[in-house]
Amino acid sequence: MSAHSPDSDDAFMFYALATRKIRSPLITFRHVLEDIESLNRKATEGCYELTAISYHAYPYVADKYALMAYGSSVGDGYGPLVVSTRHLEPEDLKGRKIAVPGTLTTAYLVFRLFEPDFVPLVVPFDKVLDAVRERSADAGLVIHEGQLTYDQSGFLRVLDLGRWWKAKWNLPLPLGGNALLRSLPPDIQAECCRMMRESIQYALGNHEEALAYALQFARDMEARLAEKFVGMYVNHYTLDCGDQVPAAAQKLLDLGFEAGLIPRQVKIDIVR
């Protein structure tokens, strides 16, 4: 089984697999859609053979999964946002209650590195803005398409974590990736990698039909913004993570370990 989040960028890259345009005599995929924090938690139990996970979750599942070279969502100078209904400076976030979409998301880890002192209010990712609007939290950590729609609802940007990360380390920010069970036979792992790579290639080469498929998962986002979001997070890093994304992910997880935010140090392990 393969599992990914119901987000337009994931749907875009999985399109050819979900619609069986890419096939294999060895593998038949059954697709499961769940929010990323649920996928992170289920990966700790090894639930799915191929699953999307947050890079932050990797240290917790590295005994069971290896990361795939194909399918990473990477922000290069942009990324998850902290937003509020009032004018706040980034330094004003210290000690505040912040609505967050899960403590295993990469956004949560990066925000903790930026500001260690805040009170998290964990809510589903699509309820973050509601929590801020209702004053249950002073600000909210926004992932997925909310990064492009927050201002339409009267929210103000306080901090762009991808921009901060790029300015501080001159690295892209690896947010999510695909992982394969280590227990799968080598030929099955290789075939999964081939099919994932070809699915991404198919989507990029057949942009309009893949985008039309992805739009059904874009939570009522208009087509123009959905296309922009897909363009932000399905890019050359998605097609192949190369050397820079694993290096950036290693830096992120090492910093998390050194800050006491991650319980164990791990080495990024990529399968192709």
Residue frames as qw, qx, qy, qz and C-alpha x, y, z in Angstrom:
[[0.000, 0.888, 0.459, 0.000, 0.00, 0.00, 0.00],
 [0.385, 0.224, -0.034, 0.895, 1.14, 3.55, -0.66],
 [0.221, -0.805, -0.503, 0.223, 0.00, 6.44, 1.53],
 [0.324, 0.182, 0.035, 0.928, 0.20, 10.15, 0.99],
 [0.054, 0.435, 0.449, -0.779, -1.51, 13.31, 2.13],
 [0.341, 0.691, 0.622, 0.137, -4.59, 14.74, 0.37],
 [0.103, -0.768, 0.071, 0.628, -2.67, 17.79, -0.79],
 [0.651, 0.728, 0.023, -0.212, -2.44, 19.05, -4.33],
 [0.155, 0.739, -0.646, -0.112, 1.34, 18.61, -4.59],
 [0.417, -0.205, 0.881, -0.086, 1.20, 14.99, -3.37],
 [0.697, 0.454, 0.491, -0.258, -1.80, 14.24, -5.58],
 [0.457, 0.803, -0.270, -0.271, 0.04, 15.75, -8.55],
 [0.063, 0.597, -0.796, -0.078, 3.12, 13.57, -8.14],
 [0.402, -0.025, 0.899, -0.169, 1.10, 10.39, -7.39],
 [0.610, 0.414, 0.016, -0.675, -1.33, 11.00, -10.27],
 [0.565, 0.401, -0.638, -0.336, 0.12, 8.48, -12.74],
 [0.099, 0.111, -0.957, 0.248, 0.33, 5.79, -10.04],
 [0.380, 0.222, 0.605, -0.663, -3.19, 6.44, -8.73],
 [0.671, 0.481, 0.018, -0.565, -4.66, 6.29, -12.24],
 [0.817, -0.059, 0.553, 0.149, -2.46, 3.32, -13.23],
 [0.544, 0.818, -0.162, -0.092, -0.76, 5.10, -16.08],
 [0.171, 0.607, -0.762, 0.149, 2.47, 3.68, -14.62],
 [0.937, -0.180, 0.004, -0.299, 2.23, -0.07, -14.07],
 [0.008, -0.569, 0.818, -0.076, 4.41, -2.96, -13.01],
 [0.763, -0.021, -0.607, -0.219, 4.24, -6.75, -13.22],
 [0.458, 0.041, -0.728, 0.508, 5.65, -6.86, -9.68],
 [0.064, -0.235, -0.525, 0.815, 3.58, -4.27, -7.83],
 [0.136, -0.644, -0.558, -0.504, 0.00, -3.10, -7.63],
 [0.090, 0.108, -0.404, 0.904, -0.48, 0.02, -5.53],
 [0.275, -0.711, -0.635, -0.122, -3.45, 0.58, -3.26],
 [0.194, 0.424, -0.144, 0.873, -3.58, 4.23, -2.27],
 [0.406, -0.663, -0.569, 0.266, -4.45, 5.58, 1.17],
 [0.148, 0.620, 0.011, 0.770, -4.94, 9.31, 1.82],
 [0.552, -0.686, -0.409, 0.237, -4.38, 10.71, 5.30],
 [0.017, -0.980, 0.128, -0.154, -3.10, 13.96, 6.74],
 [0.542, 0.567, -0.531, 0.320, 0.66, 14.12, 7.16],
 [0.282, -0.517, 0.619, -0.519, 0.71, 13.98, 10.96],
 [0.902, -0.058, 0.268, -0.333, -1.36, 10.77, 10.86],
 [0.854, 0.442, -0.259, 0.090, 1.06, 9.33, 8.32],
 [0.159, 0.643, -0.610, 0.435, 4.00, 10.26, 10.53],
 [0.582, -0.362, 0.547, -0.481, 2.42, 8.47, 13.49],
 [0.956, 0.142, 0.137, -0.217, 1.51, 5.38, 11.47],
 [0.632, 0.607, -0.456, 0.157, 5.02, 5.20, 10.04],
 [0.212, -0.575, 0.685, -0.394, 6.34, 4.63, 13.57],
 [0.761, -0.059, 0.569, -0.306, 4.35, 1.37, 13.41],
 [0.151, -0.249, 0.827, 0.480, 5.45, 0.49, 9.86],
 [0.583, 0.402, 0.517, -0.480, 1.86, 0.55, 8.61],
 [0.683, 0.692, 0.079, -0.219, 2.45, 1.19, 4.90],
 [0.849, 0.069, 0.250, 0.460, 5.05, -0.16, 2.48],
 [0.362, 0.294, 0.159, 0.870, 5.48, 3.25, 0.81],
 [0.209, -0.825, -0.501, 0.158, 4.46, 6.35, 2.70],
 [0.187, 0.731, -0.056, 0.653, 4.85, 10.09, 2.66],
 [0.612, -0.572, -0.376, 0.397, 6.42, 11.38, 5.86],
 [0.037, -0.989, 0.118, -0.084, 7.76, 14.63, 7.22],
 [0.586, 0.491, -0.499, 0.408, 11.54, 14.85, 7.28],
 [0.295, -0.557, 0.488, -0.604, 11.21, 15.62, 11.00],
 [0.898, -0.190, 0.165, -0.361, 9.59, 12.20, 11.48],
 [0.748, 0.438, -0.497, 0.023, 12.49, 10.30, 9.92],
 [0.074, 0.464, -0.770, 0.432, 14.53, 9.81, 13.16],
 [0.602, -0.126, 0.536, -0.578, 11.47, 8.13, 14.69],
 [0.897, 0.283, 0.193, -0.278, 10.99, 5.70, 11.80],
 [0.302, 0.723, -0.599, -0.168, 14.54, 5.23, 10.45],
 [0.384, -0.267, 0.879, -0.096, 14.70, 1.72, 11.90],
 [0.615, 0.373, 0.674, -0.169, 11.79, 0.73, 9.65],
 [0.549, 0.792, 0.268, -0.004, 12.08, 3.03, 6.60],
 [0.488, -0.177, 0.288, 0.805, 14.62, 4.46, 4.18],
 [0.258, 0.715, 0.108, -0.640, 13.97, 7.71, 2.33],
 [0.692, 0.466, 0.472, 0.284, 13.35, 7.62, -1.41],
 [0.347, -0.179, 0.245, 0.888, 15.28, 9.88, -3.77],
 [0.070, -0.301, -0.570, -0.761, 11.99, 10.73, -5.48],
 [0.338, -0.652, -0.626, -0.262, 9.00, 12.69, -4.23],
 [0.383, -0.353, -0.412, 0.748, 10.42, 15.24, -1.80],
 [0.017, 0.910, 0.325, 0.257, 8.57, 18.50, -1.19],
 [0.599, -0.212, -0.110, 0.764, 11.25, 21.15, -0.77],
 [0.065, 0.976, 0.207, -0.023, 10.97, 24.88, -0.25],
 [0.666, 0.101, 0.027, 0.738, 13.89, 26.89, -1.57],
 [0.122, 0.120, -0.076, 0.982, 13.71, 30.27, 0.14],
 [0.549, -0.248, -0.064, -0.795, 10.05, 29.78, 1.11],
 [0.333, -0.055, -0.931, 0.140, 8.15, 27.42, 3.34],
 [0.348, -0.627, -0.694, 0.070, 5.70, 27.11, 6.22],
 [0.019, 0.558, -0.020, 0.830, 4.43, 30.39, 7.64],
 [0.215, -0.425, -0.676, 0.563, 3.54, 31.74, 11.05],
 [0.076, -0.476, -0.362, -0.798, 0.51, 34.00, 10.73],
 [0.106, -0.373, -0.655, 0.648, -1.68, 36.01, 13.08],
 [0.083, 0.802, 0.551, 0.214, -4.71, 38.28, 13.03],
 [0.204, -0.966, -0.026, 0.155, -2.61, 41.10, 14.50],
 [0.466, 0.772, -0.352, 0.250, 0.65, 42.77, 13.69],
 [0.792, -0.555, 0.221, 0.125, 3.43, 40.80, 15.36],
 [0.272, 0.751, -0.600, -0.045, 7.17, 40.73, 14.80],
 [0.791, 0.119, -0.598, 0.038, 8.98, 37.36, 14.82],
 [0.263, 0.223, -0.685, 0.642, 10.53, 38.18, 18.20],
 [0.502, -0.233, 0.211, -0.806, 7.00, 38.73, 19.60],
 [0.814, -0.040, -0.486, -0.317, 6.30, 34.99, 19.23],
 [0.318, 0.230, -0.785, 0.480, 8.41, 34.13, 22.28],
 [0.106, 0.071, 0.748, -0.651, 6.23, 32.63, 25.01],
 [0.545, 0.132, -0.071, -0.825, 3.06, 32.82, 22.91],
 [0.657, 0.151, 0.717, -0.177, 0.50, 30.09, 22.33],
 [0.252, 0.440, -0.577, -0.640, 0.92, 28.90, 18.74],
 [0.869, 0.215, 0.299, -0.329, -1.50, 26.61, 16.89],
 [0.016, -0.521, 0.789, 0.325, 0.56, 23.89, 15.20],
 [0.803, 0.204, -0.264, -0.493, -0.44, 21.09, 12.79],
 [0.986, -0.094, -0.131, 0.039, 1.39, 18.33, 14.66],
 [0.423, -0.815, 0.381, 0.109, 4.63, 17.93, 16.58],
 [0.733, -0.112, 0.557, 0.373, 6.22, 15.58, 14.02],
 [0.539, 0.808, 0.203, 0.124, 5.81, 17.98, 11.11],
 [0.645, 0.159, -0.007, 0.747, 8.97, 19.55, 9.76],
 [0.038, -0.742, -0.130, -0.657, 7.36, 22.96, 10.16],
 [0.669, -0.729, -0.098, -0.106, 7.14, 22.35, 13.92],
 [0.830, -0.220, 0.005, 0.513, 10.81, 21.37, 14.17],
 [0.436, 0.417, 0.102, 0.791, 12.00, 24.40, 12.17],
 [0.263, -0.797, -0.127, -0.529, 9.86, 26.75, 14.24],
 [0.787, -0.599, -0.072, 0.128, 11.28, 25.23, 17.44],
 [0.722, 0.027, 0.042, 0.691, 14.77, 25.89, 16.10],
 [0.142, 0.609, 0.137, 0.768, 13.80, 29.49, 15.38],
 [0.350, -0.523, 0.237, -0.740, 11.96, 30.05, 18.67],
 [0.370, 0.002, -0.908, 0.196, 12.36, 27.36, 21.36],
 [0.012, 0.225, 0.665, -0.712, 10.06, 29.14, 23.80],
 [0.462, -0.072, -0.227, -0.854, 6.42, 28.90, 22.78],
 [0.489, 0.048, 0.752, -0.439, 3.34, 26.98, 23.90],
 [0.167, 0.040, -0.785, -0.595, 2.04, 24.64, 21.18],
 [0.632, 0.213, 0.441, -0.601, -1.65, 24.07, 20.63],
 [0.133, -0.110, 0.896, 0.409, -1.89, 20.96, 18.45],
 [0.609, 0.449, 0.330, -0.564, -4.82, 21.03, 16.03],
 [0.724, 0.358, 0.526, 0.267, -5.47, 19.45, 12.60],
 [0.389, -0.090, 0.293, 0.868, -3.61, 21.36, 9.89],
 [0.011, -0.474, -0.535, -0.699, -6.86, 22.65, 8.39],
 [0.403, -0.798, -0.448, -0.035, -8.01, 24.05, 11.76],
 [0.551, -0.148, -0.175, 0.802, -4.91, 26.17, 12.47],
 [0.030, 0.303, 0.161, 0.939, -6.40, 29.38, 11.09],
 [0.515, -0.609, -0.465, -0.385, -9.67, 28.73, 12.93],
 [0.678, -0.453, -0.399, 0.420, -7.78, 28.46, 16.23],
 [0.345, -0.041, -0.047, 0.937, -6.11, 31.81, 15.61],
 [0.190, -0.433, -0.379, -0.795, -9.33, 33.46, 14.44],
 [0.622, -0.601, -0.450, -0.220, -11.13, 32.25, 17.57],
 [0.108, -0.780, 0.408, -0.462, -8.26, 33.55, 19.76],
 [0.951, -0.309, 0.001, 0.004, -7.48, 30.06, 21.07],
 [0.772, -0.108, 0.123, 0.614, -3.92, 30.83, 19.91],
 [0.095, -0.793, 0.061, 0.598, -1.94, 34.01, 19.33],
 [0.311, 0.608, -0.538, -0.494, -0.59, 32.80, 16.00],
 [0.921, 0.115, 0.332, -0.166, -0.66, 29.73, 13.81],
 [0.264, -0.443, 0.741, 0.430, 1.87, 27.60, 11.95],
 [0.721, 0.503, 0.128, -0.459, 0.50, 27.15, 8.43],
 [0.337, -0.246, 0.818, 0.396, 1.45, 24.32, 6.07],
 [0.394, 0.423, 0.787, 0.215, 0.04, 23.08, 2.76],
 [0.232, 0.584, 0.469, 0.620, -2.10, 25.38, 0.62],
 [0.304, -0.877, -0.335, 0.159, -2.83, 27.72, 3.51],
 [0.515, -0.354, 0.155, 0.765, 0.55, 29.27, 2.75],
 [0.163, 0.174, 0.477, 0.846, -1.08, 30.88, -0.30],
 [0.244, -0.603, -0.595, -0.472, -4.57, 31.62, 1.02],
 [0.401, -0.443, -0.567, 0.567, -4.06, 32.94, 4.57],
 [0.092, -0.179, -0.043, 0.979, -4.20, 36.60, 3.53],
 [0.266, -0.320, -0.600, -0.684, -7.57, 36.15, 1.82],
 [0.534, -0.584, -0.610, -0.033, -9.04, 35.59, 5.29],
 [0.206, -0.915, 0.025, -0.346, -7.46, 38.65, 6.88],
 [0.837, -0.454, 0.034, 0.303, -4.40, 36.98, 8.41],
 [0.154, 0.930, -0.333, 0.020, -1.00, 38.66, 8.50],
 [0.879, 0.195, -0.325, 0.291, 2.32, 36.94, 7.94],
 [0.503, -0.838, 0.209, 0.024, 4.68, 37.07, 10.90],
 [0.336, -0.588, 0.703, 0.217, 7.42, 34.72, 9.71],
 [0.851, 0.410, -0.254, -0.208, 8.37, 32.65, 6.66],
 [0.759, -0.488, 0.425, 0.078, 10.37, 29.70, 8.02],
 [0.846, 0.327, 0.259, 0.332, 11.70, 28.71, 4.60],
 [0.302, 0.868, -0.084, 0.385, 13.07, 32.20, 4.05],
 [0.464, -0.797, 0.355, -0.154, 14.64, 32.23, 7.53],
 [0.897, -0.172, 0.372, 0.164, 16.22, 28.80, 6.96],
 [0.719, 0.558, 0.142, 0.389, 17.67, 29.83, 3.59],
 [0.061, 0.916, -0.184, 0.351, 19.08, 33.07, 4.99],
 [0.598, -0.688, 0.394, -0.118, 20.67, 31.30, 7.95],
 [0.731, -0.251, 0.613, 0.165, 22.09, 28.19, 6.29],
 [0.310, 0.558, -0.495, -0.590, 21.91, 28.87, 2.53],
 [0.097, -0.010, 0.988, 0.120, 20.13, 25.54, 2.07],
 [0.509, -0.247, -0.483, -0.668, 16.74, 24.48, 0.73],
 [0.436, -0.217, 0.614, -0.621, 14.24, 23.30, 3.34],
 [0.357, -0.043, -0.892, -0.276, 13.19, 19.63, 2.91],
 [0.522, -0.212, 0.258, -0.785, 9.68, 19.39, 4.32],
 [0.849, 0.007, 0.410, -0.333, 8.28, 16.03, 3.27],
 [0.198, 0.457, -0.799, -0.336, 9.47, 12.97, 1.41],
 [0.906, 0.001, -0.223, -0.359, 8.56, 9.41, 0.55],
 [0.268, -0.521, 0.789, -0.185, 9.82, 6.45, 2.52],
 [0.782, 0.132, -0.540, -0.281, 10.03, 2.72, 1.78],
 [0.853, -0.455, 0.207, -0.153, 9.96, -0.14, 4.24],
 [0.014, -0.670, 0.738, 0.078, 13.47, -1.53, 4.67],
 [0.593, -0.087, 0.787, -0.144, 12.02, -5.04, 4.92],
 [0.755, 0.570, 0.082, -0.312, 10.88, -4.99, 1.27],
 [0.837, 0.026, 0.365, 0.407, 13.02, -7.13, -1.07],
 [0.270, -0.462, 0.290, 0.793, 15.62, -5.15, -3.06],
 [0.154, 0.220, 0.708, 0.653, 13.86, -5.78, -6.39],
 [0.098, -0.772, -0.625, -0.063, 10.58, -4.44, -4.98],
 [0.284, -0.739, -0.093, 0.603, 12.32, -1.39, -3.55],
 [0.255, -0.217, 0.497, 0.801, 13.95, -0.69, -6.90],
 [0.057, 0.461, 0.751, 0.470, 10.63, -1.10, -8.71],
 [0.176, -0.829, -0.473, 0.243, 8.88, 1.26, -6.29],
 [0.280, -0.594, 0.148, 0.740, 11.60, 3.83, -6.93],
 [0.197, 0.072, 0.661, 0.720, 11.25, 3.45, -10.70],
 [0.032, -0.642, -0.722, -0.255, 7.49, 3.83, -10.56],
 [0.230, -0.814, -0.302, 0.440, 7.62, 6.84, -8.26],
 [0.272, -0.417, 0.334, 0.801, 10.20, 8.55, -10.44],
 [0.104, 0.219, 0.727, 0.643, 8.20, 7.85, -13.61],
 [0.087, -0.750, -0.654, 0.044, 4.98, 9.05, -11.97],
 [0.204, -0.753, -0.067, 0.622, 6.60, 12.41, -11.17],
 [0.210, -0.209, 0.567, 0.768, 8.05, 12.61, -14.68],
 [0.079, 0.484, 0.793, 0.362, 4.63, 11.83, -16.16],
 [0.113, -0.831, -0.468, 0.278, 2.95, 14.57, -14.11],
 [0.210, -0.642, 0.176, 0.716, 5.57, 17.14, -15.09],
 [0.145, -0.088, 0.701, 0.693, 5.26, 16.13, -18.75],
 [0.173, -0.498, -0.727, -0.440, 1.46, 16.07, -18.71],
 [0.101, 0.012, -0.435, 0.895, 0.96, 19.08, -16.48],
 [0.434, -0.149, -0.118, -0.881, -2.62, 19.99, -17.31],
 [0.750, -0.220, -0.535, -0.320, -4.17, 16.56, -16.76],
 [0.563, -0.114, -0.650, 0.497, -2.15, 15.95, -13.60],
 [0.014, -0.063, 0.296, -0.953, -3.12, 19.37, -12.26],
 [0.578, -0.224, -0.308, -0.721, -6.78, 18.73, -13.07],
 [0.737, -0.227, -0.635, 0.050, -6.55, 15.54, -10.99],
 [0.414, -0.048, -0.523, 0.744, -4.76, 17.36, -8.16],
 [0.197, -0.310, -0.020, -0.930, -7.37, 20.12, -8.05],
 [0.678, -0.427, -0.474, -0.365, -9.92, 17.76, -6.52],
 [0.719, -0.347, -0.447, 0.403, -7.66, 17.60, -3.46],
 [0.325, 0.302, -0.118, 0.888, -6.97, 21.35, -3.28],
 [0.188, -0.527, -0.647, 0.517, -9.75, 22.06, -0.75],
 [0.190, 0.875, 0.442, -0.048, -11.67, 24.55, -2.91],
 [0.302, -0.585, 0.241, 0.713, -8.56, 26.47, -3.86],
 [0.573, 0.748, 0.011, -0.335, -8.88, 28.24, -7.18],
 [0.922, 0.295, 0.100, 0.229, -6.96, 26.66, -10.05],
 [0.364, 0.814, -0.244, 0.380, -4.44, 29.50, -10.34],
 [0.365, -0.724, 0.488, -0.324, -3.33, 29.18, -6.73],
 [0.934, -0.138, 0.328, -0.045, -3.30, 25.38, -6.82],
 [0.798, 0.529, -0.042, 0.285, -1.04, 25.52, -9.86],
 [0.086, 0.824, -0.386, 0.405, 1.25, 27.95, -8.04],
 [0.671, -0.538, 0.446, -0.248, 1.38, 25.69, -4.98],
 [0.965, 0.128, 0.203, 0.107, 2.19, 22.61, -7.07],
 [0.585, 0.708, -0.163, 0.359, 4.89, 24.61, -8.84],
 [0.233, -0.806, 0.423, -0.341, 6.42, 25.59, -5.50],
 [0.605, -0.444, 0.623, -0.222, 6.69, 22.06, -4.14],
 [0.884, 0.197, 0.400, 0.141, 6.95, 19.79, -7.18],
 [0.211, 0.911, -0.312, -0.168, 10.26, 20.86, -8.67],
 [0.613, 0.521, -0.591, 0.063, 13.66, 19.49, -9.68],
 [0.162, -0.402, 0.782, -0.448, 14.26, 18.41, -6.08],
 [0.784, 0.040, 0.365, -0.500, 11.07, 16.32, -6.28],
 [0.834, 0.447, -0.268, -0.182, 12.20, 14.51, -9.40],
 [0.835, 0.061, -0.382, 0.391, 15.52, 13.62, -7.76],
 [0.479, -0.867, -0.096, 0.103, 16.71, 14.89, -4.40],
 [0.510, 0.705, -0.317, 0.377, 20.34, 14.91, -5.56],
 [0.605, -0.003, -0.528, 0.596, 22.97, 15.67, -2.93],
 [0.012, -0.357, 0.193, -0.914, 21.71, 19.01, -1.64],
 [0.660, -0.441, -0.189, -0.579, 18.41, 17.83, -0.18],
 [0.857, -0.263, -0.408, 0.172, 19.94, 14.98, 1.88],
 [0.462, 0.155, -0.335, 0.807, 22.63, 17.43, 3.08],
 [0.255, -0.415, 0.036, -0.873, 19.97, 19.96, 4.08],
 [0.796, -0.397, -0.304, -0.339, 17.89, 17.28, 5.79],
 [0.767, -0.084, -0.452, 0.448, 20.94, 16.03, 7.66],
 [0.178, 0.282, -0.255, 0.908, 21.68, 19.58, 8.85],
 [0.516, -0.440, -0.131, -0.723, 18.08, 20.03, 9.98],
 [0.872, -0.337, -0.337, -0.108, 17.99, 16.78, 11.94],
 [0.643, 0.063, -0.414, 0.641, 21.45, 17.32, 13.44],
 [0.052, -0.371, 0.176, -0.910, 20.38, 20.77, 14.65],
 [0.703, -0.421, -0.215, -0.532, 17.22, 19.24, 16.10],
 [0.858, -0.183, -0.424, 0.226, 19.26, 16.63, 17.95],
 [0.443, 0.185, -0.342, 0.808, 21.76, 19.19, 19.25],
 [0.260, -0.385, 0.071, -0.883, 18.89, 21.35, 20.50],
 [0.164, 0.013, 0.869, -0.466, 17.35, 18.41, 22.35],
 [0.599, 0.240, 0.039, -0.763, 14.29, 18.38, 20.09],
 [0.840, 0.239, -0.420, -0.249, 15.03, 14.96, 18.56],
 [0.782, -0.536, 0.289, -0.131, 15.92, 12.03, 20.85],
 [0.807, -0.163, 0.458, 0.336, 18.42, 10.27, 18.58],
 [0.111, 0.685, -0.435, -0.574, 20.88, 11.21, 15.88],
 [0.812, 0.290, 0.506, 0.027, 20.36, 9.50, 12.55],
 [0.197, -0.342, 0.564, 0.726, 22.08, 9.42, 9.19],
 [0.625, 0.494, 0.022, -0.604, 19.94, 10.24, 6.15],
 [0.422, -0.106, 0.867, 0.242, 19.66, 7.06, 4.09],
 [0.520, 0.494, -0.118, -0.686, 18.47, 7.39, 0.48],
 [0.588, 0.089, 0.785, 0.171, 17.27, 4.57, -1.78],
 [0.309, 0.494, -0.351, -0.733, 17.06, 4.83, -5.59]]
